[in-house]
């Protein structure tokens, strides 16, 4: 899943926001908040750090 702040996340949030606006579920500002909530519920959260992010073994 894309991480918040990435281009793919922003694109998905915009599509979700537009869908909510077109369905009449929420106003413009409320649709943005609901889109963020929906993406959070779907599991679009920041990725956890991995061992690879720690750098070369000599620097640990």
Secondary structure, 3 states (H helix, E strand, C coil): CCCCCCHHHHHHHHHHHHHHHHHCCCCHHHHHHHHHHHHHHCCCCCCCCCHHHHCCHHHC
